[in-house]
Amino acid sequence: IREGSGILVVDRDGNVVKELPDDIATIDISSFGNNDMIIYSDINQKYGYLTPKGDIAINAQWEKCREFNEGKALVKKEDGRWICINESGKELFKLDKNDSPVGAFINGWLAVEDNENDRFRFVDTNGETIIKLKAKQFANPFIANDRVIIKDYEDDEYILMKDLDVDKGEKIKTFDKIHPIGLDGKRYASRKSSVSD
């Protein structure tokens, strides 16, 4: 941003490539997701997506936008409902009225919070519920290699599960802390106390 010049796209040497239109108020360069689709807001506080060159990819029309990943993003309509769109802006599915997304799609899965019942679930690329977690449980949205990390707030522990069904899936280990290293589900960093099983 330069005074009197609005928002500018510059190259690595600082040379101006393009000046964005005055009706683009802000841009959000996410550190995660598809950097070919950049969230922006207009002067009416509606959100849409730009290309890295500053061209409008999808016109601003939503109350909020989440980052694109795996060709999909979640956007919030005026009625407060979240919908999933593709990179053309086409609606793919809607979340339930009281649901909100947690992060973005990762390996074909989206974590969703049911705000009315304070529970989490996962949906697939069609919006179909695949996993419903128990009360006071939260799953790390980085699901890969049929592994999921569950944070159980009641027992204050992290559980590494095999298979995506938390009721029938196999509990691999319980840890004080565990985090995935990368997105392939093959390596984790963990801390385990001497009293853990």
C-alpha positions as CSV (number, residue, x, y, z in Angstrom):
1,I,0.0,0.0,0.0
2,R,1.3,3.4,-0.9
3,E,-0.3,6.6,0.0
4,G,-2.5,7.9,-2.8
5,S,-1.9,4.7,-4.8
6,G,-4.2,2.1,-3.3
7,I,-3.2,-1.5,-3.3
8,L,-0.4,-2.4,-5.7
9,V,0.9,-5.8,-7.0
10,V,4.7,-5.6,-7.2
11,D,7.4,-8.0,-8.4
12,R,10.3,-9.2,-6.3
13,D,12.3,-6.1,-7.1
14,G,9.4,-3.8,-6.0
15,N,8.4,-2.8,-9.4
16,V,4.7,-2.1,-9.8
17,V,3.0,-4.8,-11.9
18,K,-0.6,-3.7,-11.4
19,E,-2.6,-1.2,-9.4
20,L,-5.8,-2.8,-8.0
21,P,-9.1,-1.0,-8.5
22,D,-10.1,1.5,-5.8
23,D,-13.2,-0.6,-4.8
24,I,-10.8,-3.3,-3.5
25,A,-10.3,-2.4,0.1
26,T,-8.2,-5.3,1.5
27,I,-6.4,-8.5,0.5
28,D,-5.6,-11.5,2.7
29,I,-2.5,-13.4,1.7
30,S,-2.9,-16.7,3.5
31,S,0.0,-18.8,4.5
32,F,-2.0,-22.0,3.8
33,G,-4.0,-23.2,0.9
34,N,-4.1,-22.3,-2.7
35,N,-2.2,-19.1,-3.3
36,D,-3.8,-18.9,-6.8
37,M,-7.0,-17.7,-5.1
38,I,-6.4,-14.7,-2.8
39,I,-9.2,-13.5,-0.5
40,Y,-10.2,-9.8,-0.9
41,S,-12.9,-7.5,0.4
42,D,-14.4,-4.6,-1.4
43,I,-15.6,-1.2,-0.1
44,N,-19.0,-2.7,0.7
45,Q,-17.3,-5.3,3.0
46,K,-18.2,-8.2,0.8
47,Y,-15.6,-10.9,0.1
48,G,-14.4,-12.6,-3.0
49,Y,-11.2,-13.9,-4.6
50,L,-8.3,-12.5,-6.8
51,T,-5.6,-14.1,-8.8
52,P,-2.0,-13.4,-7.8
53,K,-1.8,-10.9,-10.7
54,G,-4.6,-8.9,-9.1
55,D,-7.4,-9.9,-11.5
56,I,-10.8,-10.7,-10.0
57,A,-11.3,-14.5,-10.0
58,I,-14.7,-14.5,-8.2
59,N,-16.6,-11.3,-7.5
60,A,-17.0,-10.2,-3.9
61,Q,-20.5,-11.3,-2.8
62,W,-20.1,-13.0,0.6
63,E,-19.9,-12.0,4.2
64,K,-16.8,-14.1,4.8
65,C,-14.5,-16.3,2.8
66,R,-12.1,-19.0,3.8
67,E,-9.0,-20.0,1.8
68,F,-9.2,-22.4,-1.1
69,N,-7.5,-25.8,-0.8
70,E,-8.0,-28.8,-3.0
71,G,-10.2,-26.8,-5.3
72,K,-12.8,-25.9,-2.7
73,A,-13.4,-23.1,-0.3
74,L,-16.1,-22.2,2.3
75,V,-17.9,-18.9,2.0
76,K,-20.6,-17.4,4.3
77,K,-23.8,-16.0,2.9
78,E,-25.8,-13.1,4.2
79,D,-28.2,-15.5,6.0
80,G,-25.2,-16.7,8.1
81,R,-25.0,-20.1,6.3
82,W,-21.7,-21.5,5.1
83,I,-21.5,-23.0,1.6
84,C,-18.8,-24.8,-0.2
85,I,-17.8,-23.5,-3.7
86,N,-15.4,-24.5,-6.4
87,E,-12.8,-22.3,-8.1
88,S,-15.5,-21.1,-10.6
89,G,-17.7,-19.9,-7.7
90,K,-20.2,-22.7,-8.2
91,E,-22.0,-23.9,-5.1
92,L,-21.2,-27.6,-4.3
93,F,-23.0,-28.0,-1.0
94,K,-24.3,-26.2,2.1
95,L,-23.4,-26.8,5.7
96,D,-26.2,-27.1,8.2
97,K,-27.6,-23.8,9.6
98,N,-25.7,-23.9,12.9
99,D,-22.4,-25.3,11.5
100,S,-19.2,-23.5,10.7
101,P,-16.1,-24.8,9.0
102,V,-12.8,-25.3,10.9
103,G,-10.0,-24.5,8.5
104,A,-10.1,-25.8,4.9
105,F,-10.3,-29.1,3.1
106,I,-7.3,-31.3,3.7
107,N,-7.0,-34.7,2.0
108,G,-10.7,-34.6,1.0
109,W,-12.0,-33.9,4.6
110,L,-13.4,-30.8,6.2
111,A,-13.7,-30.3,10.0
112,V,-17.1,-28.8,10.9
113,E,-18.3,-27.4,14.3
114,D,-21.9,-27.8,15.2
115,N,-22.3,-24.6,17.2
116,E,-25.7,-25.5,18.6
117,N,-24.6,-28.8,20.1
118,D,-21.0,-27.9,20.7
119,R,-19.8,-31.0,18.8
120,F,-17.5,-31.6,15.8
121,R,-17.8,-33.7,12.7
122,F,-16.1,-34.3,9.4
123,V,-17.6,-34.1,6.0
124,D,-16.3,-35.3,2.6
125,T,-16.2,-33.4,-0.7
126,N,-19.9,-33.9,-1.2
127,G,-20.8,-32.5,2.3
128,E,-21.7,-35.9,3.6
129,T,-21.0,-36.5,7.3
130,I,-18.3,-39.2,7.7
131,I,-17.4,-38.8,11.4
132,K,-19.3,-37.4,14.3
133,L,-17.2,-36.9,17.4
134,K,-18.3,-37.4,20.9
135,A,-19.1,-34.4,23.1
136,K,-16.0,-32.6,24.4
137,Q,-13.8,-34.0,21.6
138,F,-12.1,-32.1,18.8
139,A,-10.3,-33.6,15.8
140,N,-7.3,-32.0,14.2
141,P,-8.4,-31.3,10.6
142,F,-5.1,-32.8,9.3
143,I,-6.5,-36.2,8.4
144,A,-4.3,-38.4,6.3
145,N,-3.2,-42.0,5.9
146,D,-6.4,-43.1,7.8
147,R,-5.1,-41.4,10.9
148,V,-6.8,-38.7,12.9
149,I,-5.8,-36.9,16.1
150,I,-8.5,-36.4,18.6
151,K,-8.3,-34.0,21.5
152,D,-10.4,-35.2,24.4
153,Y,-11.1,-32.2,26.7
154,E,-12.8,-34.3,29.3
155,D,-9.7,-36.5,29.8
156,D,-7.3,-33.8,28.8
157,E,-5.5,-36.1,26.4
158,Y,-4.7,-36.4,22.7
159,I,-5.5,-39.7,21.0
160,L,-4.0,-40.9,17.7
161,M,-6.7,-43.0,16.0
162,K,-6.4,-45.5,13.1
163,D,-9.4,-45.4,10.8
164,L,-11.8,-42.5,10.6
165,D,-14.6,-43.9,12.8
166,V,-13.8,-42.7,16.3
167,D,-16.4,-45.0,17.8
168,K,-15.1,-48.2,16.1
169,G,-11.7,-47.1,15.0
170,E,-8.5,-48.5,16.7
171,K,-6.9,-46.3,19.3
172,I,-3.2,-46.3,18.5
173,K,-1.8,-44.3,21.4
174,T,-2.7,-41.6,23.9
175,F,-0.4,-38.6,24.3
176,D,-0.1,-35.4,26.3
177,K,0.4,-33.6,23.0
178,I,0.7,-34.8,19.4
179,H,0.9,-32.9,16.1
180,P,1.3,-34.1,12.5
181,I,4.6,-33.4,10.7
182,G,3.5,-32.6,7.1
183,L,0.2,-33.6,5.6
184,D,0.8,-37.2,4.6
185,G,-0.1,-38.7,8.0
186,K,3.1,-40.7,8.3
187,R,5.1,-38.7,10.9
188,Y,4.1,-37.0,14.2
189,A,5.7,-35.0,16.9
190,S,4.5,-36.0,20.3
191,R,5.0,-35.7,24.1
192,K,4.0,-38.6,26.3
193,S,4.1,-38.5,30.1
194,S,5.1,-41.5,32.2
195,V,1.5,-42.0,33.4
196,S,0.0,-42.2,29.9
197,D,-1.0,-45.7,28.6
